[in-house]
Amino acid sequence: MQMVQRRRRQMPLWQELPLLLVVAFCLAVLIRSFLLQAFFIPSGSMEETLLIGDRVLVNKVVYDVRDPSRGEVVVFRGTNDWAPEHVDDPNLGFLAKLSRTVGDLVGIGRPGEKDFIKRVIGVPGDRILCCDDQGRLTVNGQPLDESAYVLEDSPLDIPPNPGECRSRRFGEIVVEPGHLFVMGDHRLVSQDSRCQGQVPIDNVIGRAFVIVWPQDRWDPLSVPDTFDDLPAPAATPAAVDRPDGTPETSGDLVVVLPVLIPLLFASRSARPLSARRRRLPL
């Protein structure tokens, strides 16, 4: 008996490179569809937290295991009542449309006209009012200190007008079941739930949790401290605990990593049969 080792024939580079590109493209589409997506900031409604041209990374699976929380920055599809903050150029050429389509598939294209990014102010059951005697927004009777993220607020001297977001003042709003009350950080220009209505939780695409571009603006999008001690909504439970008794967490990477790690191990362990040694009788 003699051992014969079959060696895997090396694929020429001109054949291997296109194959690798196809695999990388398919992986990018899968990640964009189910896990993470880069989102381009098209307007100034979240300044100075987010500037026009910034790109944020959106976790698309975190809200599959929990609902959005106050203070988080979310990307969502607007309802029919929401007017677009930007309008696509109808005169784009074929190549421009093709590149935009490819960019959308891999998650680096511009958002659609009905895609928005705002900060969650109220969750189902919350009572939201503006303003108290110091001109502050209140949630369930407690004022918010928004100085850390609102640098240009709407004026107090403009009377409220339904359908317009120019005034800071509005009467008490109770957030409906299954909905969110969202606002932009640049209140002076933001068109949000004050005038366009509440957002169904089912319309939320994911949580924006970090600025990834440009490089000099890399920064996590954490929840401001002012949302930490707000009273619970009167119509909903104060907190949701997991079956093991531990409180529900809002960590994005805790949700994403358990999905990615098994895929990585699976790809490493799934070696082709042709690469294994075989004993063949002579």
C-alpha positions as CSV (number, residue, x, y, z in Angstrom):
1,M,0.0,0.0,0.0
2,Q,1.2,3.4,-0.8
3,M,-0.2,6.8,0.3
4,V,-1.2,9.0,-2.5
5,Q,-2.0,12.6,-1.8
6,R,-4.2,14.5,-4.1
7,R,-3.5,18.2,-4.1
8,R,-6.1,20.8,-4.8
9,R,-5.5,22.4,-8.2
10,Q,-4.9,26.1,-7.8
11,M,-7.3,28.2,-9.7
12,P,-5.8,30.9,-12.0
13,L,-6.0,34.4,-10.6
14,W,-8.1,35.6,-13.6
15,Q,-10.7,33.0,-12.6
16,E,-10.4,33.3,-8.8
17,L,-10.7,37.1,-8.6
18,P,-14.2,37.4,-10.2
19,L,-15.4,34.5,-8.0
20,L,-14.1,36.3,-4.9
21,L,-15.8,39.5,-6.0
22,V,-19.1,37.7,-6.5
23,V,-18.9,36.1,-3.0
24,A,-18.0,39.5,-1.4
25,F,-20.9,41.1,-3.2
26,C,-23.3,38.4,-2.0
27,L,-22.1,38.7,1.6
28,A,-22.5,42.5,1.5
29,V,-26.1,42.1,0.3
30,L,-26.9,39.6,3.0
31,I,-25.3,41.8,5.7
32,R,-27.1,44.9,4.4
33,S,-30.4,43.0,4.3
34,F,-30.4,41.4,7.7
35,L,-27.7,42.8,10.0
36,L,-26.1,46.2,9.4
37,Q,-26.5,49.0,6.9
38,A,-24.7,52.2,6.3
39,F,-27.1,55.2,6.1
40,F,-26.2,58.5,4.4
41,I,-27.4,61.7,6.1
42,P,-29.3,63.7,3.5
43,S,-30.5,66.7,5.5
44,G,-29.7,69.0,8.4
45,S,-32.6,67.9,10.6
46,M,-30.2,66.2,13.1
47,E,-27.5,68.8,13.3
48,E,-25.2,69.1,15.1
49,T,-25.3,65.5,16.1
50,L,-25.3,64.4,12.5
51,L,-24.2,66.6,9.6
52,I,-25.1,66.4,5.9
53,G,-22.9,63.8,4.3
54,D,-22.2,61.8,7.4
55,R,-22.6,58.0,7.2
56,V,-23.9,56.1,10.2
57,L,-24.0,52.4,10.8
58,V,-27.6,51.0,11.5
59,N,-28.2,47.9,13.5
60,K,-31.1,46.1,11.8
61,V,-31.6,43.2,14.3
62,V,-31.6,44.9,17.7
63,Y,-35.3,45.7,17.5
64,D,-36.1,42.1,16.6
65,V,-35.5,41.3,20.3
66,R,-36.7,44.6,22.0
67,D,-38.5,47.8,21.2
68,P,-36.8,51.2,20.7
69,S,-36.0,53.2,23.8
70,R,-36.2,56.9,24.5
71,G,-33.1,58.8,23.4
72,E,-32.0,56.4,20.7
73,V,-31.4,57.6,17.1
74,V,-33.5,55.5,14.7
75,V,-33.9,55.1,11.0
76,F,-37.5,54.5,9.8
77,R,-39.8,54.6,6.8
78,G,-42.2,57.6,7.1
79,T,-45.9,57.2,6.7
80,N,-47.9,58.8,4.0
81,D,-48.2,61.9,6.2
82,W,-44.4,62.5,6.2
83,A,-43.1,64.8,3.5
84,P,-39.7,63.9,2.0
85,E,-36.7,65.8,3.4
86,H,-34.9,65.4,0.1
87,V,-36.1,64.6,-3.4
88,D,-34.2,62.4,-5.9
89,D,-33.1,64.0,-9.2
90,P,-35.5,62.7,-11.9
91,N,-32.9,63.5,-14.6
92,L,-30.2,61.0,-13.5
93,G,-28.5,59.2,-16.4
94,F,-28.4,55.4,-16.8
95,L,-24.9,55.0,-15.3
96,A,-25.9,57.1,-12.3
97,K,-29.0,55.1,-11.7
98,L,-27.1,51.8,-12.1
99,S,-24.4,52.9,-9.6
100,R,-27.1,54.0,-7.1
101,T,-28.9,50.7,-7.5
102,V,-25.7,48.7,-6.8
103,G,-25.0,51.0,-3.9
104,D,-28.4,50.4,-2.4
105,L,-27.9,46.6,-2.7
106,V,-24.7,46.7,-0.6
107,G,-25.9,49.4,1.8
108,I,-23.8,52.4,0.7
109,G,-26.3,54.3,-1.4
110,R,-28.4,57.3,-0.6
111,P,-31.6,56.7,1.4
112,G,-35.0,56.7,-0.2
113,E,-37.3,59.8,-0.1
114,K,-39.4,58.1,2.6
115,D,-36.4,57.1,4.8
116,F,-35.8,59.4,7.9
117,I,-33.5,59.5,10.9
118,K,-34.7,61.1,14.1
119,R,-34.3,60.7,17.9
120,V,-36.9,58.8,19.9
121,I,-38.5,61.1,22.5
122,G,-41.6,59.1,23.5
123,V,-42.6,55.4,23.5
124,P,-46.1,53.9,23.8
125,G,-48.1,55.4,26.7
126,D,-45.8,58.5,27.2
127,R,-47.3,61.9,27.6
128,I,-45.3,64.6,25.8
129,L,-45.8,68.3,26.2
130,C,-44.0,71.5,25.4
131,C,-43.3,73.5,27.2
132,D,-42.9,74.0,31.0
133,D,-42.3,77.4,32.5
134,Q,-38.6,77.3,31.4
135,G,-39.4,76.3,27.8
136,R,-38.4,72.7,28.2
137,L,-39.9,69.6,26.7
138,T,-41.5,67.3,29.2
139,V,-42.1,63.5,29.2
140,N,-44.6,62.2,31.7
141,G,-44.3,65.4,33.6
142,Q,-40.5,65.5,33.8
143,P,-38.5,68.1,31.9
144,L,-35.7,67.1,29.6
145,D,-32.3,68.8,29.7
146,E,-31.6,68.7,25.9
147,S,-28.6,71.1,25.9
148,A,-26.2,68.2,25.0
149,Y,-27.8,67.6,21.6
150,V,-30.2,70.4,20.8
151,L,-28.2,73.4,19.8
152,E,-30.9,75.4,17.9
153,D,-34.4,75.0,19.2
154,S,-37.6,76.3,17.7
155,P,-38.7,79.7,19.0
156,L,-41.2,80.1,21.8
157,D,-42.9,83.2,20.5
158,I,-44.4,81.5,17.4
159,P,-47.9,80.2,18.2
160,P,-48.5,76.4,17.5
161,N,-50.1,75.6,14.2
162,P,-51.2,72.1,13.3
163,G,-49.2,70.8,10.3
164,E,-46.2,73.0,11.0
165,C,-43.1,72.4,13.1
166,R,-42.0,76.0,13.3
167,S,-43.2,76.5,16.9
168,R,-41.6,74.9,20.0
169,R,-45.0,74.8,21.8
170,F,-47.5,72.0,21.4
171,G,-50.3,70.6,23.6
172,E,-50.0,67.3,25.4
173,I,-49.6,64.3,23.1
174,V,-50.1,60.7,24.3
175,V,-48.1,58.2,22.3
176,E,-50.3,55.5,20.8
177,P,-49.7,51.8,21.3
178,G,-47.2,50.5,18.8
179,H,-45.9,53.9,17.9
180,L,-43.1,56.3,18.6
181,F,-42.8,60.1,19.0
182,V,-39.6,61.2,17.3
183,M,-37.9,64.6,16.8
184,G,-34.9,65.9,15.1
185,D,-32.1,67.5,17.1
186,H,-32.1,70.6,14.9
187,R,-35.6,71.6,16.0
188,L,-35.6,74.9,14.0
189,V,-35.7,73.0,10.7
190,S,-36.7,69.5,11.6
191,Q,-40.1,68.2,10.3
192,D,-41.0,65.5,12.8
193,S,-43.8,64.0,15.0
194,R,-44.8,67.5,16.1
195,C,-46.4,68.1,12.7
196,Q,-46.2,64.9,10.7
197,G,-47.5,62.4,13.2
198,Q,-46.2,59.4,15.2
199,V,-44.2,56.6,13.7
200,P,-45.3,53.0,13.8
201,I,-42.7,50.8,15.4
202,D,-43.1,48.4,12.6
203,N,-41.7,51.1,10.2
204,V,-38.4,51.3,12.2
205,I,-35.5,49.9,10.1
206,G,-32.9,49.9,12.9
207,R,-30.9,51.9,15.4
208,A,-28.1,54.2,14.3
209,F,-25.4,53.6,16.8
210,V,-22.1,55.0,15.4
211,I,-20.9,57.6,12.9
212,V,-18.4,55.8,10.6
213,W,-17.7,58.5,7.9
214,P,-15.9,60.8,7.6
215,Q,-13.1,59.4,9.7
216,D,-12.6,62.5,11.7
217,R,-16.2,62.4,12.9
218,W,-16.2,58.8,14.1
219,D,-18.3,58.8,17.3
220,P,-20.8,56.5,19.0
221,L,-24.5,57.7,19.1
222,S,-25.2,57.0,22.8
223,V,-28.3,57.8,24.7
224,P,-28.1,61.2,26.5
225,D,-28.2,61.0,30.3
226,T,-31.4,63.1,30.5
227,F,-33.4,60.0,29.4
228,D,-32.1,57.8,32.2
229,D,-34.6,58.6,35.0
230,L,-37.8,59.4,33.2
231,P,-41.0,58.1,34.7
232,A,-42.5,55.0,33.1
233,P,-45.5,55.4,30.8
234,A,-48.8,55.2,32.8
235,A,-50.3,52.8,30.2
236,T,-47.4,50.3,29.9
237,P,-45.2,48.3,32.3
238,A,-42.3,50.1,33.8
239,A,-39.7,47.6,32.5
240,V,-39.5,44.3,30.6
241,D,-37.3,41.6,32.2
242,R,-35.9,38.6,30.5
243,P,-36.9,35.1,31.7
244,D,-33.7,34.7,33.6
245,G,-34.4,37.8,35.6
246,T,-31.8,40.1,34.1
247,P,-33.0,43.4,32.8
248,E,-33.4,44.0,29.1
249,T,-30.2,45.4,27.5
250,S,-29.8,47.9,24.7
251,G,-26.4,46.9,23.6
252,D,-26.2,46.7,19.8
253,L,-23.0,44.6,19.5
254,V,-24.4,42.1,22.0
255,V,-27.2,41.4,19.5
256,V,-25.0,41.5,16.3
257,L,-22.0,39.4,17.5
258,P,-23.9,36.2,18.3
259,V,-25.2,36.2,14.7
260,L,-21.8,36.9,13.1
261,I,-19.6,34.6,15.2
262,P,-21.3,31.3,14.3
263,L,-21.1,32.3,10.6
264,L,-17.4,32.9,11.0
265,F,-16.7,29.6,12.7
266,A,-18.9,27.8,10.1
267,S,-16.9,29.3,7.2
268,R,-13.6,28.2,8.8
269,S,-14.7,24.7,9.6
270,A,-16.4,23.9,6.2
271,R,-13.3,22.7,4.4
272,P,-13.8,21.2,0.9
273,L,-13.5,17.5,0.6
274,S,-10.9,17.8,-2.1
275,A,-8.5,19.5,0.3
276,R,-8.5,16.5,2.7
277,R,-6.0,13.7,2.5
278,R,-7.3,10.3,1.3
279,R,-5.8,6.9,1.4
280,L,-6.2,5.1,-1.9
281,P,-5.3,1.5,-2.6
282,L,-2.9,0.9,-5.4
